[in-house]
Amino acid sequence: MNAQDRPDMRLRPRRWSPPSSPERAKHDASTPPLPPVRRITLPGAGPEDVVLGADGFAYTGIETGEILRVDIDTGVVTAAADTGGRPLGLHAETDGALLICDAERGLLRWPGPGQPVEVLVDTIDDEPLSFASNVVADPSDGTIYFTASSRRWPLEQWMADLVEHSGTGRLFRRSPDGSVETLLDTLQFANGVAFTPDRSALIVAETAAYRLNRYWLRGPRSGNRETLVDNLPGFPDNIALGSDGLIWVTLASPRNPVLDALLPLPGILRRAMWSLPDRLLPSPARTAWVLGVGPDGTIIHDLQRDGDDYAMVTGVVEHEGILILGSLHEHAIAVTSVPT
């Protein structure tokens, strides 16, 4: 997309001085590296998130609106449902249903084979819910927690929100009675959300702030937010609690030094940059990168490889040492493993 083809919205840049980029952001590999990936080709692009269903199959959504069921052993891919929009973050419930954040239609639920997709939330405070991003549900009572990345920009213009640094991301709670409450506002591109192992808190990724937050649900700190991991070396996207008790975090790309340099400066410079042709804009570096983070914020695994065969990892699920990856742009999901 060229500058003249972008939606007619004027950037409203907000100044922010990011912390100095850690040395790790300059590397393009890790020790040990993320092992080689096995691609499973899909009938469309953009499997932005991936989850493991109660039936043992992997599920992902692509840009056509389809929800796909994938046998990661055989590579067989079948259509499971269609949201009629653009599915992003998913959550697999124990009864076989899927919760779906759809960037165009809101928070959805697919009960299972042969059933239509249901709309759970499409408006909040009488405004359309836009750019729903990621979701998780408490199996004990059915409470749903989900994020929306931006009030300002649609999925197709996600980079505009990072350049603007709009701070319009949100975290919501949907109670079993259907009521919706905003738990956190003014987040910098709210993205992945996952429970801690004991479900006493949520971990929420702020992509544009390079950090993970912990939001307490229970105990004396209930309702409070604190930083769990700050100054990450890349842009955190979707996250998921693994079978190993770790929070698995995707880093879609290393941090961009041009963007970091512009963020503290007058907004007119970012407006000028945004008017340039796409080929001159900062672009995500091709890499495949995931972190395994302990509940206390300790980074246990830092796994990266070059992006020649798979890149811009935005979804991850870990199960018994197997890693299944999704990507905003690839035409495949990828299977690899945690090094032993």
Buried (B, 14 or more C-beta within 10 A) or exposed (E): EEEEEBEEEEBEBEEEEBEEBBEBBEBBEBEBBBBEBBBBEBEBBBBBBBBBBEEEBBBBBBBBBBBBBBEBEEBEBEEBBBBBBBBBBBBBBEEBBBBBBBBBBBBBBBBBEEEEBEBBBBEBEEEEBBBBBBBBBBEEEEBBBBBBBBBBBBBEBBBBBBBBBBBBBBBBBBEEEEEBEEBBEEBBBBBBBBBBBEBBBBBBBBBBBBBBBBBBBEEEBEEEBEEBBEBBBBBBBBBBBBEBBBBBBBBBBBBBEEBBEBBEEEBEEBBEBBEEEEEEBBEBBBBBBBBBBBBEBEBEBBBBBBBEBBBBBBBBBBBEEBBBBBBBBBBBBBBBBBEE
